[in-house]
Amino acid sequence: MKLFDVYPLNDIVIDKAAGSYVWDDKGQKYLDLYGGHAVISIGHTNPHYVQRLENQLHKVGFYSNSIKIPLQIELAEKLGKVSGKENYQLFLCNSGAEANENALKLASFYNGRKKIIAFKKAFHGRTSLAVAVTDNPTIVAPVNQTNNVIFCPFNDETALEKTFKENDISAVIIEGIQGVGGINVAYSSFLQKIRSLCDEYNAVYIADSVQCGYGRTGKFYSHDYSGVNADIYTMAKGMGNGFPVAGVSISPKIQPKHFMLGTTFGGNHLACAAALAVLEVIEKDALMENAAAIGEYLITELKKLPKIKEVRGRGLMIGIELPEELNQVKKNLLFKHKIFTGEAKPNVIRLLPALNITKTEADIFLEALKIELEA
């Protein structure tokens, strides 16, 4: 059997990792400013994280949601405290797409409606409903196509209001900062408008925080910069620092009943141990404050460099838009300067480093980028 070939791969085998660095199988060291799509939140092989998982593995690794799992309650309480949403409810699952599927399903259960508002350039996952609310027809199979999704222009309050007036809306789903779409920040006024319209029409405001959440922007959820709460927050990626774990944080106005949601692996013992370790490190090491400080430093310094069309983002979720003639910069950063970064089409470099990145590591990147821009 061979692998199903769906990923364009760099010819690199990562053999070892620590903090914000990885090493290939030839011993070459790389600075990792991408964290495997914003997954590495507290640094590779963080000692507390490794110990927490190892200790749990020696006790029990898995049992299903047919018995009490005290670690789930501990995780819910810790997440409520760190996120500032202590009166919300937690449903645990395995991936960002799964979190968004369950969020959209909950909204429809809540108000009995079908129509969903999503936005141009949105990305919410690759499974059934999640891909239906993703603005990329090339990954939407015929079976995923639906008339229940309306794509509005991002940050356009007039279009949003018009869509609410003309349709019976169940939910609005929005990334606080679009990731795959190119690091586009939702205006605070736009998120406030979503909140007010959802209140007016009894629709559900879903804050997709899979990539832009978990402290990456300096607040726990990037949507929180707007000063209003969503009804549902979805999260994954940085939640487990590499262990597959995801969650749906649900407003108390949405009441559960048995079997309305379910999962085999979600909330298992190892997943909870990983997620708890991440929150403990974020809290103990003040990583949200570090994300805000280093992010502000990076954005300030990037805006001083030549040839950059635009710098977008918040905290440690940063997009650097370059002109077409500089479309080799990302490749050169990797193969010449040994720095992993991400990308968004057509020519945006994405930075999604661990939240404990240092100023020294930020400066290594800035110097390498400067060399490329001045070449």
SULLIN-V968348 format. One record per helix or strand. SS is the DSSP state (alpha for helix, beta for strand). FROM is the first residue (numbers start at 1). TO is the last residue. Records with the same first field share a line. If there is no record, write none. Layout:
BEGIN
SS=FROM-TO / FROM-TO
END
This chain:
BEGIN
beta=14-19 / 21-24 / 29-32 / 44-44 / 89-93 / 115-119 / 149-152 / 169-175 / 177-178 / 184-185 / 204-208 / 232-235 / 246-250 / 308-314 / 317-322 / 339-340 / 342-344 / 348-351
alpha=35-38 / 47-57 / 70-83 / 96-111 / 128-132 / 137-139 / 142-144 / 157-166 / 188-201 / 222-226 / 237-239 / 269-284 / 287-302 / 324-326 / 329-335 / 359-374
END
